[in-house]
Amino acid sequence: MRLKPWASSITEVRRDSLVTCGIEQEEILRSYRYEEMVYLLIFGKSPSHIEAEMLRAVIMSHCSHGITGQSTLAVRMGVDCGSSFLTSILAGFLAGSGQHHQGGLEAAMRELQTLALQDDLKPYLTKRLSAKQRIIGFGHRFHSHDPRSRILMDLCDQHSFGSQYVDVARRTEEILLAAKGIHMNIEAAGASILLDLGFPPELASLIIIIGRGPMLAAAYMERLREGNPPFQRISVSDVIPGEE
């Protein structure tokens, strides 16, 4: 049996030429922004200006969360162990991949997909709240109203962007705000935009990797510059709202 060779329609490689999704490499290098290239690779077509702008905003919103997240702590501990940046950043992504941290974006996307299927959202949410079930993507340990989610929704308004999932995120927030005083957080806001852009939940981690990576690099270098000896005592304090 003759094996069929691997083939891909993403990038055509010719002598002295690369063509990705029909776009010459010269055009990409001279004029494409990073978020446009991400969109091109995932969907096989160039984004509109608004699609590119909304994707850019979601990526940027995930760049910096401070140093108390478990992923950042893992990177800093990698420095303390004398590990390379590559090893440390991999540790950060692996340690933080659960749904309560870096996996929260995918979990929120799946939550919004479930919410969008409900014929009547309010009784469904009321039932889940009565059962003390968490609505993923809503509420935050520090922020009463996550500034990143607020800005992302402002951008949706500014660009007249959003359909099914931005709508269900906003309706859910309205119901939860009245019932529990809870706003959506960065994950529900970003998840709703990504879903309305057409991103599948399976690719949510891509946004985490390309968004969060620079922050982890900064945290690695900051810890390296501190020059701390290995095995020092660890002291980490979260911000307590009202006691900053």
C-alpha positions in Angstrom: 0.0 0.0 0.0 1.4 3.3 -1.0 1.3 6.0 1.7 -0.2 9.3 0.8 2.3 12.1 1.5 1.4 14.8 4.0 0.1 18.0 2.4 -1.3 21.3 3.5 -3.2 24.1 1.9 -2.1 26.7 4.5 1.2 27.8 3.0 2.5 27.0 -0.5 6.2 26.7 -0.6 7.9 27.4 -3.9 11.5 28.2 -4.8 12.2 31.7 -3.4 8.5 32.1 -2.7 6.0 31.6 0.2 2.2 32.1 -0.3 0.0 31.8 2.8 -3.7 31.5 2.2 -3.2 33.1 -1.1 -1.2 36.0 0.2 2.4 36.5 -0.9 4.9 36.6 2.0 6.1 40.0 0.9 2.7 41.6 1.3 2.3 39.9 4.7 5.7 41.1 6.0 5.2 44.7 4.7 1.6 45.3 5.7 0.0 42.7 8.0 -0.4 43.2 11.7 0.1 40.3 14.0 -3.6 39.9 14.8 -4.4 39.9 11.1 -1.9 37.1 10.5 -3.5 35.1 13.3 -6.9 35.5 11.8 -5.6 34.7 8.3 -4.0 31.4 9.5 -7.1 30.3 11.5 -9.8 31.2 9.0 -7.9 31.2 5.7 -9.0 34.7 4.9 -8.1 38.3 5.8 -10.1 39.9 8.6 -12.1 43.1 8.2 -10.8 46.1 10.1 -13.3 45.6 12.9 -12.6 41.8 13.2 -8.9 42.5 13.4 -9.4 45.3 16.0 -11.6 43.1 18.2 -9.1 40.2 18.0 -6.3 42.6 18.9 -8.2 43.8 21.9 -8.8 40.3 23.2 -5.2 39.3 22.8 -4.0 42.5 24.5 -6.5 42.1 27.4 -4.7 38.8 28.4 -1.2 40.3 28.4 -0.8 41.3 32.1 -2.6 40.0 35.1 0.0 40.9 37.8 2.3 38.4 39.5 0.0 36.6 41.8 -1.5 34.3 39.2 -0.2 30.7 39.5 1.3 30.7 36.0 3.5 33.7 36.9 4.5 32.3 40.2 5.6 29.1 38.4 7.7 31.1 36.1 9.3 33.0 39.0 10.0 29.7 40.8 11.6 28.5 37.6 14.1 31.3 38.0 14.7 30.4 41.6 15.5 26.8 40.5 18.0 28.0 37.8 15.7 26.9 35.0 15.9 28.4 31.5 13.1 30.8 30.3 11.7 28.1 28.0 11.5 25.6 30.8 10.0 28.2 33.1 7.4 29.5 30.7 6.3 25.9 29.9 5.9 25.4 33.6 3.8 28.5 33.8 1.4 27.4 31.0 1.2 23.9 32.4 0.6 24.9 36.0 -2.0 27.5 34.9 -3.9 25.5 32.3 -6.8 24.5 34.6 -10.2 26.1 34.2 -9.7 28.4 37.3 -6.8 30.3 35.6 -5.6 30.1 32.1 -8.1 27.5 31.1 -10.9 29.9 32.1 -11.2 31.4 28.6 -12.1 28.0 27.0 -14.4 27.2 29.9 -16.2 30.6 29.5 -16.6 29.9 25.7 -18.2 26.6 26.5 -20.4 28.2 29.2 -21.6 30.8 26.8 -22.4 28.1 24.2 -24.6 26.4 26.8 -26.2 29.7 27.8 -27.0 30.5 24.2 -29.0 27.3 23.8 -31.5 28.2 26.6 -34.9 29.2 25.5 -35.4 31.3 28.6 -32.2 32.5 30.2 -33.4 33.9 33.5 -35.1 30.8 35.0 -32.1 28.7 33.9 -29.6 31.0 35.6 -31.9 31.3 38.7 -32.0 27.5 39.0 -28.2 27.2 38.7 -27.7 30.0 41.3 -30.1 28.3 43.7 -28.0 25.1 43.3 -24.9 27.3 44.2 -23.4 26.6 40.8 -20.8 29.0 39.4 -21.5 30.7 36.1 -18.1 30.6 34.5 -16.9 34.0 33.2 -18.8 36.1 35.8 -17.5 37.6 39.0 -13.9 38.3 40.0 -11.8 37.8 43.2 -10.4 41.4 43.1 -12.6 43.5 40.8 -16.3 44.4 41.4 -16.4 45.3 37.7 -13.4 43.9 35.8 -12.0 46.9 33.9 -10.9 44.7 31.0 -14.4 43.3 30.4 -15.8 46.8 30.6 -13.4 48.1 28.0 -13.9 45.1 25.7 -17.7 45.7 25.8 -17.1 49.4 25.2 -15.1 48.4 22.0 -18.0 46.2 20.9 -20.3 49.2 21.1 -17.7 51.5 19.5 -17.4 49.2 16.5 -21.0 47.9 16.4 -19.5 44.4 16.9 -21.2 41.3 18.3 -24.1 39.0 17.7 -25.3 35.9 19.5 -22.6 35.5 22.1 -21.9 39.1 23.0 -25.6 39.4 23.4 -26.0 36.4 25.7 -23.0 37.5 27.8 -24.6 40.9 28.3 -28.0 39.4 29.1 -26.4 37.0 31.6 -24.6 39.9 33.2 -27.8 41.8 33.5 -29.5 38.9 35.2 -26.6 38.2 37.6 -26.1 41.8 38.4 -29.7 42.1 39.5 -29.6 38.8 41.5 -26.1 38.8 42.9 -24.4 42.1 42.0 -22.0 40.2 39.7 -20.5 41.6 36.5 -18.9 39.6 33.7 -15.1 39.2 33.9 -12.4 39.2 31.2 -13.1 35.6 30.3 -16.8 36.0 29.5 -16.1 39.3 27.6 -13.2 37.8 25.6 -15.0 34.5 25.1 -18.1 36.2 23.7 -16.0 38.2 21.2 -14.0 35.1 20.1 -17.1 33.1 19.6 -18.7 35.9 17.5 -15.5 36.0 15.5 -15.9 32.3 14.8 -13.1 30.9 17.0 -13.8 27.4 18.3 -13.3 26.8 22.1 -10.5 24.3 21.3 -8.3 27.3 20.2 -8.9 29.4 23.3 -5.4 28.5 24.6 -3.9 30.1 21.6 -5.1 33.5 22.9 -3.6 32.7 26.3 -0.2 31.7 24.8 0.3 34.7 22.5 -1.3 37.1 24.9 0.2 35.9 28.2 3.6 35.0 26.9 5.2 38.5 27.0 4.0 39.0 30.6 5.7 35.7 31.6 8.9 36.8 29.9 8.8 40.1 31.8 8.2 38.2 35.1 11.1 35.9 34.3 13.5 38.8 33.6 12.3 40.7 36.7 13.0 37.7 38.9 16.3 37.1 37.3 17.4 40.7 37.9 16.5 40.4 41.6 19.4 37.9 42.0 17.7 36.0 44.8 19.5 32.9 46.1 17.7 29.5 45.6 15.3 28.1 48.2 14.5 31.5 49.7 11.3 31.8 51.8 8.2 32.7 49.7 6.0 35.6 50.5 3.1 36.5 48.2 0.3 38.8 49.0 -2.9 39.4 47.0 -4.4 42.8 46.9 -7.4 43.0 49.3 -10.1 45.3 47.8 -10.3 48.4 49.9 -6.9 47.8 51.5 -4.6 48.6 48.6 
